[in-house]
């Protein structure tokens, strides 16, 4: 890593048919948070940008979905406190100023406007084994992630999950792409033998844009793929992958999230020896992908690979908050969540733009 004219550079050597090609990747730093909203959330929520300074936020353990507005410093609960429209939300996506919240207990998705008013709902899709949508495009087509049937002792999890596109009337379903199979290991306990996913093993991320282009970020080997509406597939550049070992400290921190009476059971689950290349991924409306890189326990900053629609790594964005995570991005701003003693603070920051390389 080099520093030139106030810009940090990562020098990559990309192998080709001939001699390696030298590429310099700039680093840019997220701005310090100016706006903060405090919550009592225990874990980091999931979120999606609505418009301006408004964000849709879902806290699974609090069974809460809300519109957070940094312009007014407010948090508006969708459905109100104890409302019947939402019971156990777990995911959220947006299209324009419409917010869609998926609820596993009610087995349906509900739509809301930017002011928090209820619009409509749709049930889980039986043809997709009860799947709920994870995105939509400008034509109104819905996109689902359909996991394979678990099978005996988890054997079905060896298969790939499918990204399925549906017409708005749910009359037609097409498989757009497939995700990498999970990293599994066989364990044996009092209940018998079964396959379990390795802790810290990572998984593919994906999303859809307004024009129907679907992106997939493969966790191994780390690179992005674009599936265009005409079926063309764009294979992105290989992304730099720093190998981080899963340490005993990582294991202990992971176990701390369980009640004490359950930790002995959790300790018997299989662990991956290495962390994945990235731990989370999301895209802005223009198709810029942000991938949160794995890091060592002692690191004090977080880094994000910023990849364009051609699959090229444009720069690395640095978040100078040890306990902070970017959880959603808008047109020019990002939403950061940081755990602290009393809960989770939500912060809006500007997305950095790297200076031109000399």
Steps between C-alpha positions, in 0.01 A plus 500: 500500500635840398414861577521758221377860505270439796339191342559150625551253219472122491725364229358188335670274251238346273612191313422486130625319193835676522679682781297607805324836460553752779185675626483766766178503702432823692365508854247758616367555852136537605426835663457525875132457600313828539148370569425232761182324613520277809305174528474221757567230241719214619635388162569688179179552301451455126417811300429652159513857372162661429576855381689804625579447867239226552587134555290188561638299793402155629603363840419130519552449872281805577236392244511855370499666160535877479571799279801692635527864390823685579353832387256492793688258727190279514422128488147414377388144572330328208162376618539682831597346833353149520335542161333206327662564162849395616589225747847353432673700224838376377587681177426818306551642152385816326395611154466876462323622811324165558630286787442122502539312830499119509356324805569132574226458763220649287654340188450810291657821374348841576549820301523848654560853374780728617272654767433160656148450363384148412448438127446128436618148580578176317515146642792259476515317168406129530655418160836609650452307826385808687777737389457876538640759257841664552480761221313632196577680175336780302277255313353383832669160482583350840820320595526218754773289658381138514708269718514125427290266716710408808462126438589224749755618759554820302631320190293718268701804602780374276298639207500861383236758583331653194426864414151488351324777307122518490248701304307748712189279489708197611393312188851419373828413674851500350830402660741789442809360672627276776701569814797299620417203727558552871820376664378202706655256745365182654455494876374234738324551833226339707248560221713319240704611199414804293653766279546848644629817338848602616496812717684794332493325162322783313245491219429669167323837493267622225259776401295637213489845337207690351581389145490133605877446508595253774839502671655212693810535718669161530671442831740246345684586293410862579366681192172644375277385217229699320204328335349752259130502398591353158673206670856619440738426786785738591779344704672755721863529601642275770490690828798511737453254783700530822484173691398542864509204734202439729663539840398389847402861570263492201341181633455641849344822371259299287402279794426801720179566306346180639349458848740319730288182506527470118870568456613140548274400209625787283863403571442167323405666173765488223713810440668606179880528537499824295274801474331569165619774266199715591227486763221714349406663172248749363462732204390855432231582245762576232646152536808573710567200725648531848654184650606504865839331523582259779757626746722383782371539856760766581413723200351838591341592165275331248561492128253467213574394145312739269425322170330647191251349255782358291627301798812717538632595842502881493622582850501387861286701743624516860267540799702632798270350766615183672148385592315658207358336189352647184158333472351681197596756236302771321586732213772694683461395864538179698336372817740383771402297807726478804442300817562666833412419859136619491410372154573589136560851367402572140710756314479656154831563324605620156627238257866575427631570153867426434729771370625447141817294485816695414 
